[in-house]
Each structure stands twice: as C-alpha cells, then as structure tokens.
Amino acid sequence: MRNSSATATIDIADSTAPSPYVGRFAPSPTGPLHLGSLATALASALEARARRGRWLIRIEDLDSSRRLPGMADQHLRTLEAYGFEWDGAVRVQSAHLDPHTEALERLRRLGLCYECTCSRAEISALRTETGDAGEEDLHYPGLCRSGPRHAGRARALRFLAEDREIAFDDRWQGHCVDNVARSVGDFIVRRRDGIPAYQLAVVVDDAAQGVTDVVRGCDLLASTPRQILLQEALGFARPGYAHLPLIVAADGTKLSKSSRAIGVAARDAGATLLLVLNLLGQAPPGELAGAPPAEVWTWAIAHWNAGPLRGRRSIRAPD
C-alpha cells in the first residue's frame, strides 16, 4: 500500500442510506484487553461521542479454536470498569451467521469467488521459490482459478481481486492506495473449515450494524482495500476510516494478545485512562490525577483532539 501522509439480514437500501455517525469497537475474545486494546476502544469511543454519534460493541468470536471461555464477558466487565458506555445490545458475531452466509452466496451468484484447496504452506513455498519477500500477507497467484487443484481436500472460498487501484483517504494516515490483485492476490472470504474469513465478516457486520466510521489500529490499514472491494461487490456503503497508531513495546513490537501482552486491570482505572490519553497526545491536566473514570471521561469528550494522531504509525508504551 502506498501512503502519502442489528439485524439478522442485510438490507442494501438501509446500508447505503445517510445516517448519523456510528462507530464501533470489535474485540476478539482470545485474551484479555491490553493497553493497545484500551487505546483503540478509547479513541473509537471519543470520536463517536465528540461527534454526538452512536458507539457500538461487537464481539468477533467466529474462530472457535482461538476464543477463550468467559473472555467476552471479561472484556465487557473491563470496559464497564473503565467507564465505557455503549449504545444498544452487544452484537456477538457467532449469534448472527445468516448475513455472512447470505453475502457468500451473493458473491457466488455474481461469479466473484471460487473454491481453493491450496494450503498456506504451499503458497509460502511458492513465494520462496520465486524470491518474493517482505509482505506479511502471502500473495496468492490464482492457482485454483480454473478449478480446485487437490481432490478430496477441504475447500476455501477466494474472492477474485480485480486488477485496479483502490484509493481511500484515512483521517489519520492520509491518502492510501493499493492494488489488491498485485499485493495479496485473490484473498480468502471463507476458510477451509467453513468459517467466514475476517475480511468478509467485518464488512458484513459493519453493514448490518449501520457503521459509518471505523476507528481501529494501523495493523489493519492494509486490510482496508480488500474490504472496500467487498463493499463494492456487495453494494454496501463505504465507511470512513481512521487508523490509530499502534501502541508498541519498548522493542518496537506490537502489543497483542498473541504476544501475551499484560491485560489492563480494573483497579486504578482512572489513572490508566489518563495514561492512555497521554499516549494519544491529549495532555489531560494534572488536576485529573486521582480522579474517577467518569470525571476523566467528561474532560476527554469535551477536549478530544485527533490532531496528534495524524501521520503517526506507532506510539511507544511506557516501560
């Protein structure tokens, strides 16, 4: 990529109609919320509240092999302890599977996806043979476009990526351009185990919830052109995007559940909120030291300024 700076079914007419600001926070219950998660949730909520919009919570739990029992409830309890308030009921992905199935069938009818039996190891080996390197995502060269290559194997579904540039203006990362066909190739929309892939699921759920603006981490910036392709294919409106600088450890690595980043504790929630506000460049006044979360929130909403986030890709967390 180049960078220069709740319904069970989906109604396309509704998803494209003008609406007030609707944001969302969509954690996966694969581990406790850490400082990076809290920063994303806080920036997302403040953007929505400062714009007098709605802010939703969605639990992205489609991957049953990775979700931890009770973790979704723990996420919600943590957010409540930090003073987060969301609008409407929490949407749990696994309880709303019909829209994903409907979207996949629509892509099939449009001839925009095909079955694939290639494994990640095979694609990785091909990249090694051709000398490709440097991209986190493996480029898929369309090996199964003319039909599945392996009889008897489980079949994923891949989206046919059109060879053209996709451009969008990110509020914090500037003008971004990518040609998905050349950067990652035809990408998976349904995994071989039958689970809808992240790229499809997030597009479908955002449309179903009427999300108008997506605030999330810079690690998902490269996913945005793929999601725009799916939005266009399915007839959904394109939301606005704002990709937050990543909170990174002292060694520059992203804080993540997979790297066992320490979860945020419910105690001293007000102090931790002030820490995150400082990381986000908000400079809360010293008088808020020791204040409860509600008081911190009142100041943060009234003084939210996204300016310090523009053009930044990472923010170092304190040791």
C-alpha positions in Angstrom: 0.0 0.0 0.0 1.2 3.5 -0.8 0.6 6.2 1.8 1.2 9.9 1.3 0.7 11.3 4.7 -28.5 -5.3 14.4 -30.2 -7.3 12.1 -30.1 -10.9 11.0 -30.3 -10.0 7.3 -28.7 -7.2 5.3 -30.8 -4.6 3.6 -28.7 -2.9 0.9 -31.1 0.1 0.8 -30.7 0.6 4.5 -26.9 0.1 4.5 -26.4 2.9 1.9 -28.9 5.4 3.3 -27.5 8.6 5.0 -27.1 8.2 8.8 -25.5 9.9 11.7 -22.1 8.9 12.9 -22.0 5.3 14.1 -18.7 3.9 15.4 -17.8 0.6 16.9 -15.2 -1.4 18.9 -14.9 -5.1 17.9 -12.6 -7.1 20.2 -11.9 -10.8 19.7 -12.2 -12.9 22.9 -8.8 -14.5 22.5 -7.1 -12.9 25.5 -7.6 -10.0 28.0 -7.8 -6.4 26.8 -4.3 -4.8 26.9 -3.1 -1.3 26.7 -3.3 -1.3 22.9 -6.9 -2.6 23.0 -7.8 0.1 25.5 -6.3 2.8 23.4 -8.3 1.6 20.3 -11.5 1.5 22.4 -10.9 4.9 23.9 -10.1 6.6 20.6 -13.1 5.0 18.9 -15.5 5.9 21.7 -14.2 9.5 21.9 -14.5 10.0 18.2 -18.1 8.9 18.4 -19.0 10.9 21.5 -17.3 14.1 20.3 -19.3 13.8 17.1 -22.5 13.2 19.1 -22.8 9.8 17.4 -23.5 6.3 18.5 -20.9 3.8 19.6 -21.4 0.0 19.4 -19.7 -3.1 20.7 -19.2 -6.2 18.7 -17.6 -9.4 19.9 -15.8 -11.0 16.9 -15.8 -14.7 18.0 -16.2 -16.6 14.8 -12.9 -18.5 15.2 -13.9 -21.0 17.9 -10.4 -22.5 18.0 -9.0 -19.3 19.4 -11.7 -17.8 21.6 -11.3 -18.4 25.4 -14.3 -19.3 27.5 -15.6 -16.4 29.5 -13.2 -13.9 27.8 -16.0 -11.9 26.0 -17.7 -11.3 29.4 -14.4 -10.3 30.9 -13.9 -7.8 28.1 -17.3 -6.2 28.8 -16.6 -6.1 32.6 -13.2 -4.4 31.9 -14.8 -1.8 29.6 -17.5 -1.1 32.2 -14.9 -0.7 35.0 -13.2 1.9 32.8 -16.4 3.9 32.4 -17.2 2.9 28.7 -20.8 3.2 27.8 -22.1 1.8 24.5 -25.4 2.1 22.7 -27.7 -0.8 22.2 -27.1 -4.5 22.7 -23.7 -6.1 22.3 -23.6 -7.9 18.9 -22.0 -11.3 19.1 -20.8 -12.5 15.6 -21.4 -16.2 16.2 -25.1 -15.4 17.0 -25.6 -13.7 13.6 -24.3 -16.1 11.0 -27.1 -15.6 8.4 -25.7 -12.3 7.0 -22.4 -14.0 6.3 -23.9 -16.9 4.5 -26.1 -14.5 2.5 -23.1 -12.4 1.5 -21.1 -15.5 0.4 -24.0 -16.8 -1.7 -24.3 -13.4 -3.3 -20.6 -13.4 -4.2 -21.1 -16.9 -5.7 -24.0 -15.8 -7.8 -22.0 -12.8 -9.1 -19.2 -15.1 -10.0 -16.8 -13.2 -7.8 -15.4 -16.1 -5.8 -14.0 -19.6 -6.4 -13.1 -22.7 -4.4 -9.4 -23.2 -3.5 -7.7 -26.2 -1.9 -4.2 -24.6 -1.7 -2.6 -24.7 1.8 -0.7 -21.8 3.3 2.5 -23.9 3.3 2.2 -24.5 -0.5 1.8 -20.7 -1.1 4.7 -20.0 1.2 6.9 -22.4 -0.6 6.0 -20.9 -3.9 6.9 -17.4 -2.6 10.3 -18.9 -1.5 10.9 -20.3 -5.0 10.1 -17.0 -6.7 12.2 -15.0 -4.3 9.2 -12.9 -3.1 9.7 -11.4 0.4 8.8 -8.5 2.6 5.0 -8.7 2.8 3.3 -10.1 5.8 0.5 -11.5 3.6 1.3 -14.2 1.2 0.5 -13.3 -2.4 -1.9 -15.8 -4.0 -1.3 -16.2 -7.7 -4.7 -17.7 -8.6 -3.7 -21.4 -8.8 -7.2 -22.6 -8.3 -9.0 -20.1 -10.6 -9.6 -22.8 -13.2 -10.7 -25.3 -10.6 -9.6 -26.8 -7.3 -6.1 -28.4 -7.6 -6.5 -31.1 -5.0 -9.3 -33.6 -5.0 -10.7 -34.6 -1.6 -9.3 -31.6 0.3 -11.5 -29.1 2.2 -12.2 -26.0 0.1 -11.8 -22.4 1.0 -13.5 -19.6 -1.0 -11.4 -16.9 -2.5 -12.6 -13.5 -3.8 -11.5 -12.6 -7.3 -9.4 -9.4 -6.8 -9.8 -7.1 -9.8 -6.5 -5.7 -11.1 -7.0 -2.0 -10.3 -6.0 0.6 -7.7 -8.2 1.2 -4.6 -7.7 4.6 -3.0 -9.2 6.0 0.2 -8.5 8.9 2.5 -7.8 7.9 6.0 -8.4 10.6 8.6 -5.2 9.9 10.4 -3.0 8.2 7.9 -3.7 10.3 4.8 -4.2 9.2 1.2 -3.7 5.5 0.7 -3.6 3.5 -2.5 -3.3 -0.3 -3.1 -3.8 -2.8 -5.9 -5.1 -5.9 -4.1 -4.6 -8.1 -7.1 -0.9 -7.3 -7.1 -0.2 -7.0 -3.3 -2.1 -10.1 -2.0 -4.0 -11.6 -4.9 -7.3 -13.4 -4.6 -8.0 -13.4 -0.9 -10.0 -15.8 1.3 -13.6 -14.9 2.2 -14.5 -18.4 3.7 -11.9 -20.6 5.3 -11.5 -24.3 4.6 -13.1 -25.1 7.9 -16.2 -23.2 6.8 -15.7 -20.1 9.0 -16.3 -16.8 7.3 -12.9 -15.0 7.0 -12.2 -11.8 8.8 -12.2 -9.7 5.7 -15.8 -10.7 4.8 -17.1 -10.9 8.3 -16.1 -7.3 9.3 -17.6 -5.9 6.1 -20.9 -7.8 6.6 -21.2 -6.9 10.3 -20.4 -3.2 9.8 -23.1 -3.0 7.1 -25.6 -4.9 9.3 -24.9 -2.6 12.2 -25.0 0.6 10.1 -21.4 1.5 11.0 -20.5 4.8 9.2 -16.9 5.2 10.6 -14.3 2.7 11.5 -11.6 3.5 14.1 -9.0 0.8 14.5 -5.3 0.1 14.7 -2.7 0.7 11.9 -2.1 -3.1 11.8 -5.4 -3.3 9.8 -4.6 -0.5 7.4 -3.6 -3.0 4.7 -6.9 -4.8 5.1 -8.9 -1.8 4.1 -8.6 -2.0 0.3 -9.7 -5.7 0.4 -12.7 -4.7 2.5 -13.5 -1.8 0.1 -13.5 -4.3 -2.8 -16.0 -6.5 -0.9 -18.2 -3.5 0.0 -18.4 -2.5 -3.7 -19.2 -6.1 -4.7 -21.9 -6.4 -2.1 -23.4 -3.0 -2.7 -22.6 -1.6 0.8 -21.7 1.9 1.6 -18.0 2.6 2.3 -17.5 3.8 5.9 -15.0 6.5 6.8 -11.6 5.1 8.1 -9.3 6.4 10.8 -6.4 4.1 11.6 -4.8 4.6 15.0 -1.1 4.5 15.7 -0.2 1.2 17.3 0.9 1.1 20.9 4.2 -0.8 20.8 6.5 -2.2 23.4 10.0 -0.9 24.2 11.5 -3.1 21.5 9.0 -1.8 18.9 6.8 -4.9 18.7 3.0 -4.5 18.7 1.2 -5.2 21.9 -1.1 -8.1 21.2 -2.9 -11.0 22.9 -0.8 -13.4 20.9 2.4 -11.9 22.3 0.8 -12.3 25.8 0.7 -8.5 26.5 -0.4 -7.9 30.1 -4.1 -7.2 30.4 -5.3 -3.9 31.9 -6.5 -4.2 35.4 -9.8 -2.8 36.7 -8.1 -1.2 39.6 -6.8 2.4 39.1 -8.9 2.7 36.0 -8.9 6.5 36.2 -5.1 6.6 36.2 -4.8 4.1 33.3 -7.3 6.2 31.3 -5.1 9.3 31.9 -2.0 7.3 30.8 -3.7 6.3 27.5 -5.0 9.8 26.9 -1.4 11.0 27.2 -0.2 8.3 24.8 -2.9 9.6 22.4 -1.5 13.1 22.7 -4.4 14.6 24.6 -2.4 16.1 27.6 -5.0 15.9 30.3 -4.5 18.4 33.1 -2.7 17.4 36.3 -5.8 18.2 38.3 -7.3 15.0 37.0 -4.7 12.8 38.8 -6.7 10.5 41.1 -10.0 11.4 39.5 -12.6 8.6 38.9 -13.2 7.4 35.4 -16.4 9.4 35.0 -14.6 12.7 35.6 -11.8 11.7 33.2 -14.4 10.9 30.5 -16.1 14.2 30.9 -12.9 16.1 30.3 -11.8 13.7 27.4 -15.0 14.1 25.4 -15.0 17.8 25.8 -11.3 18.2 24.7 -10.9 15.3 22.2 -8.4 16.3 19.6 -7.3 13.8 16.9 -4.6 16.1 15.6 -1.7 14.4 17.4 -2.6 11.1 15.8 -2.2 12.2 12.2 0.6 10.6 10.3 1.8 8.5 13.2 2.1 4.7 12.8 3.2 3.8 16.3 3.4 5.1 19.9 5.8 3.6 22.4 4.2 2.4 25.7 5.9 3.2 29.0 8.2 0.5 30.3 
